[in-house]
């Protein structure tokens, strides 16, 4: 079987990074649930506002002296007292923010402005330029920043700007290394290759395809660098190499306090607290942003994370009222689903008129070659489409409720709770920063409201249920400590934590050996029977589908070309494409023979015809009626098929395997 790139892999960076709306919601959610980070954000905002409006806020001129009122204790007239020259301490602390914040911003701006472009360029170019640049980066990182800044001041004279620019130049090496690392991780991705094939220039690829993936780590690194620059500015002012008297800075105020420590020890407290709280606030903000931007938002920590290509996308179809729930109704019903990807001037349809009905306890298999729209259909059921894709037509009913009518907040309650999903790559879907017990227990705490201890106990029970060896002990392990088969069992446990009504399995056994595949299929079948859940099983392996599915939907070029009971489909396929797929299965007892293949390959979506059969160019039974019009899905001898010659071919036995 010839495999080609799927439509999902050519969506570009917009599908990798998600929309700014979701990014903002993610950041807000993290700060909302982290009171210390929110407090740091409020303190930083207060410092910025005070610095900007210092002239209006400060009660006194920061340099106004009153020798008759030196070392005054805090009072209503001087909230933080006065110093050895009778200057108001609060006013000087407020005005000192005008020195610290711009100086730190200057250093960070230089570091980002130089380091990020250099890292992107050398990381993308690779080769000799990359090796030379990284050796220079290593050399720069080995230099003591503060000592070099002092040397620059000694050469050029006291100037805080010169010192911060020097520190920014040194810090740019760290940003260059960070951005280079991100580029190395994404430059070989399929969506970057697709950009190259379409003739996009290297600067365009770097800005549109690569830079968005580095934005999260760069923002986090910038907040942490900002805290370091604040400390550097305070240190330089403390030793007299920063701002000069009488201008106030937190560092110079500490210098004055040190000289007067015997007269009034309190003088060191206000500037010391200002430095401490501002640096701590920057660190807390950076830590929160790291959780929101770098780790990525999970609906719950133990759930399979939407990968960079599966960010939630709002539906583009009008909302409809929920259908009433009736006894015996399908648990999941999909009608005339159409998914479009925005690609240039002309949107591409990648899923075209797909319908299915799934009863409780039933398993439907989606099969076909890569590029036929199987995974895109599965992601549509979860409303986890790439940002460039949208549902333009159709209806998704879960127990009578229209999922397309739900907001993202409402869908958050559905994902992982009523619909679970198992992804193909368990290692990439489990967070390496958390133990597997933590990731399996998190949905229980989120959706069922269990305490930490109760959720952990339930998580261990789930791991035992999926037959993870020594579950209580392995719950403390991290993903890198488990094998591929064990990780997939963890993924199954996490997906089934809240006993969902529907489980979507997107090629969950593809990367596993045959023995492990069989065990996991048996496990899924057993759990389906025990829990009474319905399952959508996506696969390109018809042998696996025959083992676990009740019905099969065969997809080609975004369309359903055949739908039938599994035994009916394997006994007498009604579409030539299904026939060819079945012939590619290796037969038992055949040794040394050549495996059958389907001539040609699935065309890319922009080449899918709209006025004739899409399989006609590869079909051995093509006839003039096949090219006359687009075939409709119709019933033929117990199957639904999109072949206009199905009755004729079945009657002659031409499509029998």
C-alpha positions as CSV (number, residue, x, y, z in Angstrom):
1,X,0.0,0.0,0.0
2,X,1.4,3.4,-1.0
3,X,1.4,5.9,1.8
4,X,1.5,9.7,1.2
5,X,1.4,12.7,3.5
6,X,-1.9,13.3,5.1
7,X,-3.8,16.6,4.8
8,X,-3.3,17.1,8.5
9,X,0.5,17.3,8.0
10,X,0.4,20.2,5.6
11,X,-1.5,22.7,7.5
12,X,1.4,25.0,8.4
13,X,2.3,26.7,11.6
14,X,-1.2,28.1,12.2
15,X,-2.2,24.5,13.0
16,X,0.7,24.1,15.3
17,X,0.3,27.0,17.6
18,X,-3.5,27.5,18.0
19,X,-5.4,30.7,17.9
20,X,-4.5,33.8,20.0
21,X,-8.0,33.5,21.6
22,X,-7.2,30.0,23.0
23,X,-3.7,31.2,24.0
24,X,-5.2,34.0,26.0
25,X,-7.8,31.7,27.6
26,X,-5.0,29.3,28.5
27,X,-2.9,32.0,30.2
28,X,-5.9,33.4,32.1
29,X,-6.8,29.9,33.3
30,X,-3.3,29.3,34.7
31,X,-3.2,32.6,36.6
32,X,-6.7,32.1,37.9
33,X,-5.7,28.8,39.5
34,X,-2.3,30.0,40.8
35,X,-2.9,32.7,43.5
36,X,0.8,33.4,44.0
37,X,1.4,33.9,40.3
38,X,-1.7,36.2,40.2
39,X,-0.3,38.1,43.1
40,X,3.0,38.5,41.3
41,X,1.2,39.8,38.2
42,X,-0.7,42.3,40.3
43,X,2.5,43.5,42.1
44,X,4.3,43.9,38.8
45,X,1.4,45.9,37.4
46,X,1.4,48.1,40.5
47,X,5.2,48.7,40.1
48,X,4.7,49.6,36.5
49,X,1.8,52.0,37.1
50,X,3.7,53.6,40.0
51,X,6.7,54.1,37.9
52,X,4.8,55.6,34.9
53,X,2.7,57.9,37.1
54,X,5.4,58.6,39.7
55,X,5.1,62.3,39.5
56,X,1.4,62.2,40.3
57,X,1.5,59.4,42.9
58,X,4.6,60.2,45.0
59,X,3.7,62.5,48.0
60,X,7.0,64.5,47.8
61,X,9.8,65.4,45.5
62,X,12.2,62.4,45.8
63,X,15.2,64.7,46.0
64,X,13.8,67.3,48.4
65,X,15.8,67.5,51.6
66,X,14.7,68.4,55.1
67,X,17.6,68.3,57.5
68,X,15.3,69.1,60.4
69,X,13.4,65.8,59.8
70,X,16.1,63.1,59.3
71,X,15.6,59.5,60.1
72,X,11.9,60.1,60.8
73,X,10.0,57.0,61.7
74,X,7.0,55.9,59.5
75,X,4.0,58.1,60.0
76,X,1.0,59.5,58.2
77,X,3.2,62.3,56.9
78,X,6.0,59.9,55.7
79,X,4.6,56.4,55.3
80,X,8.0,54.8,55.1
81,X,9.9,57.5,57.0
82,X,12.8,59.6,55.8
83,X,16.5,59.0,55.2
84,X,19.6,60.7,56.5
85,X,18.9,63.9,54.4
86,X,15.3,64.0,55.3
87,X,14.1,62.8,51.9
88,X,10.8,60.9,51.8
89,X,11.6,57.2,51.4
90,X,8.3,56.2,49.8
91,X,8.8,58.8,47.1
92,X,12.3,57.6,46.4
93,X,11.2,54.0,46.2
94,X,8.5,55.0,43.7
95,X,10.8,57.0,41.5
96,X,13.4,54.3,41.7
97,X,11.1,52.1,39.7
98,X,11.6,54.5,36.8
99,X,15.3,53.4,36.8
100,X,14.9,49.6,37.5
101,X,12.1,48.7,35.0
102,X,13.5,50.5,31.9
103,X,17.0,49.2,32.6
104,X,15.8,45.6,32.9
105,X,13.6,46.1,29.8
106,X,16.6,47.4,27.8
107,X,18.7,44.4,28.7
108,X,16.0,41.9,27.8
109,X,15.2,43.8,24.6
110,X,18.8,43.6,23.4
111,X,19.0,39.9,24.4
112,X,15.8,39.0,22.5
113,X,16.4,41.3,19.5
114,X,19.8,39.8,18.8
115,X,19.6,36.2,20.2
116,X,16.3,35.1,18.7
117,X,17.0,36.0,15.0
118,X,20.5,34.5,15.3
119,X,19.2,31.3,16.8
120,X,16.4,30.9,14.2
121,X,18.8,31.5,11.3
122,X,21.7,29.2,12.3
123,X,19.3,26.5,13.6
124,X,17.4,26.5,10.3
125,X,20.6,26.7,8.1
126,X,22.5,24.1,10.1
127,X,25.9,22.9,8.9
128,X,29.0,24.9,9.4
129,X,27.2,28.1,10.3
130,X,25.4,26.3,13.1
131,X,28.6,24.8,14.5
132,X,30.5,28.2,14.4
133,X,27.6,30.1,16.0
134,X,27.2,27.5,18.8
135,X,30.9,27.6,19.7
136,X,30.6,31.4,19.9
137,X,27.6,31.0,22.1
138,X,29.4,28.6,24.4
139,X,32.3,31.2,24.7
140,X,29.9,34.0,25.5
141,X,28.0,32.1,28.1
142,X,31.3,31.3,29.9
143,X,32.0,35.1,30.4
144,X,31.0,36.6,33.8
145,X,28.4,39.1,32.9
146,X,28.6,41.5,35.8
147,X,32.4,41.6,35.7
148,X,32.3,42.4,31.9
149,X,29.7,45.1,32.5
150,X,32.0,46.7,35.1
151,X,34.8,46.6,32.6
152,X,32.7,48.3,30.0
153,X,31.8,51.0,32.5
154,X,35.4,51.4,33.4
155,X,36.2,52.0,29.7
156,X,33.3,54.2,28.7
157,X,32.5,55.8,32.0
158,X,29.6,55.4,34.4
159,X,26.5,54.7,32.3
160,X,23.7,52.3,33.2
161,X,22.6,52.1,29.6
162,X,26.0,50.9,28.5
163,X,26.1,48.3,31.3
164,X,22.6,46.9,30.5
165,X,23.4,46.8,26.7
166,X,26.5,44.8,27.6
167,X,24.5,42.4,29.8
168,X,21.8,42.1,27.1
169,X,24.5,41.1,24.5
170,X,25.7,38.4,26.9
171,X,22.2,37.2,27.6
172,X,21.5,37.0,23.9
173,X,23.6,33.9,23.7
174,X,21.0,32.1,25.9
175,X,18.2,33.2,23.7
176,X,20.1,32.1,20.6
177,X,20.6,28.6,22.0
178,X,16.9,28.4,23.1
179,X,15.5,29.5,19.7
180,X,18.0,27.3,17.9
181,X,16.8,24.3,19.9
182,X,13.2,24.9,19.0
183,X,14.1,25.2,15.3
184,X,16.0,21.9,15.4
185,X,12.8,20.3,16.8
186,X,10.5,21.6,14.1
187,X,12.5,22.2,10.9
188,X,12.1,18.6,9.8
189,X,8.3,18.6,10.4
190,X,6.0,17.8,7.5
191,X,4.4,21.2,7.6
192,X,7.8,22.9,7.1
193,X,8.5,20.6,4.2
194,X,5.2,21.5,2.7
195,X,6.1,25.2,3.0
196,X,9.4,24.5,1.2
197,X,7.6,22.6,-1.6
198,X,5.2,25.5,-2.2
199,X,8.2,27.7,-2.9
200,X,8.0,29.9,0.3
201,X,11.2,31.8,1.0
202,X,13.4,31.0,4.0
203,X,12.6,34.2,5.9
204,X,8.9,33.6,5.3
205,X,9.2,30.0,6.7
206,X,11.2,31.2,9.7
207,X,8.6,33.9,10.5
208,X,5.4,32.1,9.7
209,X,6.2,28.4,10.3
210,X,9.1,28.3,12.9
211,X,8.9,31.4,15.0
212,X,5.4,30.8,16.4
213,X,6.6,27.4,17.8
214,X,9.4,29.3,19.7
215,X,7.2,32.1,21.0
216,X,6.2,30.3,24.2
217,X,9.7,29.4,25.4
218,X,11.0,32.8,24.4
219,X,8.3,34.6,26.4
220,X,9.1,32.5,29.4
221,X,12.8,33.0,29.1
222,X,12.3,36.7,28.7
223,X,10.4,37.0,32.0
224,X,13.1,35.1,33.8
225,X,15.8,37.3,32.2
226,X,13.9,40.4,33.3
227,X,14.3,39.3,36.9
228,X,18.0,38.8,36.4
229,X,18.4,42.2,34.8
230,X,16.6,43.8,37.8
231,X,19.2,42.2,40.1
232,X,22.1,43.3,37.9
233,X,20.8,46.9,37.8
234,X,20.5,46.9,41.6
235,X,24.0,45.4,42.0
236,X,25.6,48.0,39.7
237,X,23.8,50.9,41.5
238,X,24.8,49.4,44.8
239,X,28.5,49.6,44.0
240,X,28.1,53.1,42.5
241,X,28.4,52.1,38.8
242,X,24.7,52.6,37.9
243,X,22.7,55.8,38.3
244,X,24.5,58.6,40.1
245,X,23.3,60.7,43.0
246,X,20.9,62.4,43.6
247,X,18.8,60.1,41.3
248,X,17.2,57.3,43.2
249,X,17.5,53.6,42.5
250,X,16.8,50.7,44.7
251,X,20.5,49.7,44.6
252,X,21.7,53.2,45.5
253,X,19.2,53.4,48.3
254,X,20.7,50.2,49.7
255,X,24.1,51.8,49.5
256,X,22.9,54.8,51.6
257,X,21.2,52.4,54.0
258,X,24.4,50.5,54.5
259,X,26.2,53.7,55.5
260,X,23.5,54.6,58.0
261,X,22.9,51.1,59.4
262,X,23.9,52.2,62.8
263,X,21.5,55.2,62.8
264,X,18.4,53.6,61.2
265,X,18.4,50.0,60.1
266,X,14.9,50.4,58.7
267,X,16.3,52.4,55.7
268,X,17.3,49.1,54.1
269,X,13.9,47.5,54.3
270,X,11.8,49.5,51.7
271,X,14.3,49.2,48.8
272,X,15.2,45.6,49.8
273,X,11.5,44.6,49.7
274,X,11.0,46.4,46.4
275,X,13.8,44.3,44.8
276,X,12.7,41.1,46.5
277,X,9.0,41.4,45.6
278,X,9.6,42.6,42.0
279,X,12.2,39.8,41.2
280,X,9.9,37.2,42.9
281,X,6.9,38.5,40.9
282,X,8.9,38.2,37.6
283,X,9.9,34.6,38.6
284,X,6.3,33.6,39.5
285,X,5.0,35.1,36.2
286,X,7.6,33.2,34.3
287,X,6.7,29.9,36.0
288,X,3.0,30.4,35.3
289,X,3.7,31.3,31.6
290,X,5.8,28.2,31.3
291,X,2.9,26.1,32.4
292,X,0.5,27.9,30.0
293,X,2.8,28.3,26.9
294,X,5.4,25.6,27.0
295,X,3.8,22.6,28.6
296,X,0.6,23.5,26.8
297,X,-2.9,23.4,28.1
298,X,-4.5,20.0,28.9
299,X,-8.1,19.7,29.6
300,X,-6.7,17.6,32.4
301,X,-3.1,16.7,33.1
302,X,-3.6,13.1,32.5
303,X,-5.5,13.3,29.3
304,X,-3.9,12.8,25.9
305,X,-2.8,16.3,25.0
306,X,-3.9,17.8,21.8
307,X,-0.7,17.9,19.8
308,X,0.5,21.0,18.0
309,X,-1.6,20.1,15.1
310,X,-4.8,19.5,17.1
311,X,-5.8,22.7,18.7
312,X,-9.5,23.2,19.4
313,X,-11.3,25.1,16.7
314,X,-14.7,26.7,17.0
315,X,-17.4,25.3,14.8
316,X,-18.2,27.3,11.7
317,X,-21.8,26.0,11.3
318,X,-24.9,27.6,12.8
319,X,-25.8,26.2,16.2
320,X,-28.8,24.0,16.4
321,X,-31.0,22.9,19.3
322,X,-30.1,19.6,20.9
323,X,-32.1,16.6,19.6
324,X,-34.2,14.9,22.3
325,X,-32.8,11.7,23.8
326,X,-34.9,8.7,23.1
327,X,-34.5,5.1,24.3
328,X,-32.5,3.0,21.8
329,X,-31.2,6.0,20.0
330,X,-27.5,5.9,18.9
331,X,-25.0,7.1,21.5
332,X,-23.2,9.0,18.7
333,X,-24.6,10.1,15.4
334,X,-22.7,11.9,12.7
335,X,-24.6,13.3,9.7
336,X,-23.1,14.8,6.5
337,X,-19.9,16.0,8.2
338,X,-17.8,18.3,6.1
339,X,-14.4,19.7,7.2
340,X,-12.6,22.4,5.3
341,X,-9.0,23.6,5.7
342,X,-8.1,27.2,4.9
343,X,-5.2,27.0,2.5
344,X,-4.5,30.0,0.4
345,X,-7.2,31.5,-1.7
346,X,-9.3,28.3,-2.1
347,X,-10.3,26.3,1.0
348,X,-9.7,22.6,0.7
349,X,-12.4,20.0,1.7
350,X,-10.6,17.2,3.5
351,X,-13.7,15.4,4.9
352,X,-16.6,15.3,2.6
353,X,-20.1,14.1,3.6
354,X,-19.2,11.6,6.3
355,X,-22.1,10.0,8.2
356,X,-22.1,7.3,10.9
357,X,-24.3,5.9,13.7
358,X,-22.8,4.3,16.7
359,X,-24.8,2.3,19.3
360,X,-23.8,1.6,22.8
361,X,-21.3,-1.2,23.1
362,X,-20.6,-1.1,19.3
363,X,-17.3,-0.5,17.6
364,X,-17.0,1.1,14.2
365,X,-13.7,1.0,12.3
366,X,-12.5,3.8,10.0
367,X,-10.1,2.4,7.5
368,X,-8.2,3.6,4.4
369,X,-4.8,4.8,3.3
370,X,-3.0,7.7,4.8
371,X,-4.5,10.9,3.4
372,X,-8.1,9.7,3.2
373,X,-9.3,11.8,6.2
374,X,-9.7,9.1,8.9
375,X,-7.8,11.0,11.6
376,X,-9.4,14.4,10.6
377,X,-12.8,12.7,11.0
378,X,-11.9,11.4,14.4
379,X,-10.6,14.8,15.6
380,X,-13.9,16.4,14.4
381,X,-15.8,14.2,16.8
382,X,-13.8,15.7,19.7
383,X,-13.9,19.2,18.2
384,X,-10.1,19.2,18.2
385,X,-9.4,20.2,14.7
386,X,-6.3,22.2,13.7
387,X,-6.7,25.9,13.8
388,X,-6.8,26.1,10.0
389,X,-9.6,23.6,9.8
390,X,-13.3,24.1,10.5
391,X,-16.5,22.1,10.3
392,X,-18.7,23.8,7.6
393,X,-21.6,21.3,7.4
394,X,-23.1,18.4,9.3
395,X,-24.3,17.4,12.7
396,X,-22.6,15.7,15.7
397,X,-25.0,14.3,18.2
398,X,-23.8,12.7,21.4
399,X,-26.7,11.1,23.3
400,X,-29.0,13.5,21.4
401,X,-26.9,16.6,22.3
402,X,-25.5,18.6,19.4
403,X,-21.8,19.0,20.1
404,X,-21.5,21.8,17.5
405,X,-23.9,23.9,19.6
406,X,-21.6,23.8,22.7
407,X,-19.1,26.5,23.6
408,X,-15.5,25.6,24.2
409,X,-16.1,25.7,28.0
410,X,-18.9,23.2,27.6
411,X,-16.8,21.0,25.3
412,X,-14.1,21.0,28.0
413,X,-16.6,19.1,30.2
414,X,-17.4,16.6,27.4
415,X,-13.8,15.8,26.4
416,X,-12.4,13.2,28.7
417,X,-15.7,12.8,30.6
418,X,-18.2,11.7,27.9
419,X,-15.8,11.2,25.0
420,X,-12.3,9.8,25.6
421,X,-9.5,9.5,23.0
422,X,-6.4,7.4,22.6
423,X,-3.7,8.8,20.4
424,X,-1.2,6.8,18.2
425,X,1.9,8.1,20.0
426,X,1.6,7.6,23.8
427,X,5.1,8.9,24.5
428,X,4.3,12.2,22.8
429,X,0.8,12.4,24.5
430,X,2.0,11.9,28.1
431,X,3.7,14.8,29.9
432,X,7.2,13.9,30.8
433,X,7.1,16.3,33.8
434,X,4.4,14.3,35.7
435,X,4.2,10.8,37.0
436,X,1.8,8.5,35.2
437,X,-0.3,8.2,38.4
438,X,-0.7,11.9,38.5
439,X,-1.8,12.0,34.9
440,X,-4.3,9.3,35.3
441,X,-5.7,10.7,38.5
442,X,-6.1,14.3,37.2
443,X,-9.3,13.7,35.2
444,X,-10.8,12.1,38.2
445,X,-10.2,15.2,40.3
446,X,-11.4,17.5,37.5
447,X,-14.5,15.7,36.3
448,X,-15.6,13.7,39.4
449,X,-14.4,16.1,42.1
450,X,-12.3,13.4,44.0
451,X,-9.7,14.4,46.5
452,X,-6.1,14.0,45.7
453,X,-5.8,10.8,47.8
454,X,-9.0,9.2,46.5
455,X,-8.1,10.1,42.9
456,X,-4.7,8.5,43.3
457,X,-6.2,5.3,44.7
458,X,-8.7,5.2,41.8
459,X,-5.9,5.8,39.3
460,X,-3.9,2.8,40.7
461,X,-7.1,0.7,40.4
462,X,-7.4,1.8,36.7
463,X,-3.8,0.9,36.0
464,X,-4.4,-2.5,37.5
465,X,-7.5,-2.9,35.4
466,X,-5.5,-2.3,32.2
467,X,-3.0,-4.9,33.5
468,X,0.0,-2.6,34.0
469,X,2.4,-4.8,36.0
470,X,3.0,-3.6,39.6
471,X,0.5,-0.8,39.1
472,X,0.9,0.7,42.6
473,X,4.6,0.9,42.2
474,X,4.7,2.0,38.6
475,X,2.2,4.8,39.3
476,X,5.1,6.8,40.7
477,X,7.1,6.3,37.5
478,X,7.5,8.8,34.7
479,X,6.7,8.1,31.0
480,X,10.3,7.6,30.0
481,X,10.6,4.7,32.4
482,X,7.9,2.6,30.6
483,X,7.9,0.7,27.4
484,X,5.7,1.5,24.4
485,X,3.1,-1.1,25.3
486,X,3.0,0.0,28.9
487,X,2.6,3.6,27.9
488,X,-0.4,2.7,25.7
489,X,-2.0,0.9,28.7
490,X,-1.5,4.1,30.7
491,X,-3.2,6.1,27.8
492,X,-6.1,3.7,27.9
493,X,-6.4,4.0,31.7
494,X,-6.4,7.8,31.4
495,X,-9.0,7.8,28.5
496,X,-11.3,5.5,30.5
497,X,-10.9,7.2,33.9
498,X,-14.3,8.8,33.8
499,X,-16.0,5.9,32.0
500,X,-16.8,7.8,28.8
501,X,-19.7,6.8,26.6
502,X,-17.6,6.9,23.5
503,X,-13.9,6.1,23.1
504,X,-12.0,7.2,20.0
505,X,-8.9,5.2,19.3
506,X,-6.7,6.8,16.6
507,X,-4.4,4.0,15.4
508,X,-3.5,3.0,19.0
509,X,-1.6,-0.1,18.1
510,X,0.3,1.1,15.0
511,X,3.7,1.5,16.7
512,X,3.6,-1.7,18.7
513,X,4.7,-5.2,17.8
514,X,2.2,-7.9,16.9
515,X,2.2,-9.6,20.3
516,X,1.5,-6.4,22.2
517,X,-1.1,-5.4,19.6
518,X,-3.0,-8.5,20.2
519,X,-3.0,-8.1,24.0
520,X,-4.1,-4.5,23.7
521,X,-6.9,-5.4,21.3
522,X,-8.1,-8.0,23.7
523,X,-8.0,-5.5,26.5
524,X,-10.0,-2.9,24.6
525,X,-12.6,-5.5,23.7
526,X,-12.9,-6.6,27.3
527,X,-13.2,-3.0,28.6
528,X,-15.8,-2.2,26.0
529,X,-17.9,-5.1,27.2
530,X,-17.4,-4.3,30.8
531,X,-18.2,-0.6,30.5
532,X,-20.7,-0.8,27.7
533,X,-19.1,2.0,25.8
534,X,-19.1,2.6,22.1
535,X,-15.8,2.9,20.2
536,X,-14.5,4.5,17.0
537,X,-11.4,2.6,15.9
538,X,-9.2,4.4,13.3
539,X,-6.7,2.1,11.6
540,X,-5.1,1.3,8.2
541,X,-4.7,-2.4,9.2
542,X,-7.8,-4.3,8.1
543,X,-6.6,-7.3,10.1
544,X,-6.9,-5.4,13.3
545,X,-10.2,-4.0,12.3
546,X,-11.6,-7.5,11.6
547,X,-10.5,-8.5,15.1
548,X,-12.3,-5.8,17.1
549,X,-14.9,-3.9,15.0
550,X,-18.6,-4.6,14.4
551,X,-19.0,-2.3,11.4
552,X,-16.4,-0.9,9.0
553,X,-16.4,2.4,7.2
554,X,-13.9,2.6,4.3
555,X,-12.7,6.1,3.4
556,X,-11.0,7.3,0.3
557,X,-10.0,10.9,-0.5
558,X,-12.2,12.3,2.3
559,X,-15.3,10.3,1.4
560,X,-17.0,7.2,2.7
561,X,-16.8,4.8,-0.2
562,X,-18.2,1.8,1.6
563,X,-20.0,1.0,4.9
564,X,-21.0,-2.5,6.0
565,X,-21.0,-5.0,8.8
566,X,-17.5,-6.4,9.3
567,X,-18.3,-9.9,8.2
568,X,-20.3,-8.7,5.1
569,X,-17.5,-6.4,4.1
570,X,-14.8,-9.0,4.3
571,X,-16.9,-11.7,2.6
572,X,-18.0,-9.6,-0.4
573,X,-16.7,-6.0,-0.7
574,X,-19.0,-3.7,-2.7
575,X,-16.4,-1.2,-3.8
576,X,-13.2,-1.8,-5.8
577,X,-11.1,0.2,-3.3
578,X,-12.2,-2.1,-0.5
579,X,-11.4,-5.1,-2.7
580,X,-7.9,-3.7,-3.3
581,X,-7.4,-3.0,0.4
582,X,-8.3,-6.6,1.3
583,X,-5.9,-8.0,-1.3
584,X,-3.1,-6.2,0.4
585,X,-3.5,-8.3,3.5
586,X,-0.8,-11.0,3.8
587,X,-2.2,-14.5,3.6
588,X,-1.3,-17.2,6.0
589,X,0.9,-19.9,4.5
590,X,2.3,-17.8,1.7
591,X,6.1,-17.6,1.9
592,X,8.3,-15.7,-0.5
593,X,5.5,-14.2,-2.5
594,X,5.2,-10.5,-3.2
595,X,2.7,-8.5,-1.3
596,X,-0.1,-6.9,-3.3
597,X,-0.3,-3.2,-3.5
598,X,-2.7,-0.6,-4.9
599,X,-1.3,1.2,-8.0
600,X,-0.8,4.9,-7.6
601,X,-1.5,6.9,-4.5
602,X,-4.1,9.0,-2.8
603,X,-4.0,12.4,-4.5
604,X,-3.7,15.5,-2.3
605,X,-7.0,17.3,-1.4
606,X,-6.5,20.1,-4.0
607,X,-6.5,17.4,-6.8
608,X,-9.7,15.6,-5.6
609,X,-12.2,15.6,-8.4
610,X,-15.7,16.9,-7.6
611,X,-17.5,15.7,-10.8
612,X,-16.5,12.0,-11.0
613,X,-15.4,9.1,-8.9
614,X,-12.3,9.9,-6.9
615,X,-10.9,6.3,-7.1
616,X,-11.4,6.1,-10.9
617,X,-7.8,6.8,-11.7
618,X,-6.6,3.8,-9.7
619,X,-9.6,1.5,-10.3
620,X,-9.3,-1.7,-12.5
621,X,-13.0,-1.6,-13.2
622,X,-13.4,2.0,-14.4
623,X,-16.0,2.6,-17.1
624,X,-17.5,5.7,-18.7
625,X,-20.3,6.0,-16.0
626,X,-17.6,6.4,-13.3
627,X,-16.4,9.6,-14.9
628,X,-19.8,11.0,-15.7
629,X,-20.8,12.3,-12.3
630,X,-19.8,12.1,-8.6
631,X,-21.3,8.8,-7.3
632,X,-23.7,9.0,-4.4
633,X,-23.6,6.6,-1.4
634,X,-26.3,4.0,-2.0
635,X,-27.3,0.6,-0.8
636,X,-26.1,-2.5,-2.7
637,X,-26.7,-6.0,-1.4
638,X,-26.3,-5.3,2.3
639,X,-23.7,-2.6,2.0
640,X,-23.6,1.2,1.5
641,X,-21.2,1.9,-1.4
642,X,-20.2,4.8,-3.6
643,X,-19.5,2.6,-6.7
644,X,-21.9,3.1,-9.6
645,X,-21.1,-0.4,-10.9
646,X,-21.5,-2.2,-7.5
647,X,-24.6,-4.2,-8.5
648,X,-23.0,-5.2,-11.8
649,X,-19.7,-6.1,-10.4
650,X,-21.1,-8.0,-7.4
651,X,-23.4,-9.9,-9.8
652,X,-20.4,-11.1,-11.8
653,X,-18.2,-11.7,-8.8
654,X,-15.7,-9.1,-10.1
655,X,-15.1,-7.5,-6.7
656,X,-15.0,-10.7,-4.7
657,X,-11.6,-10.9,-2.9
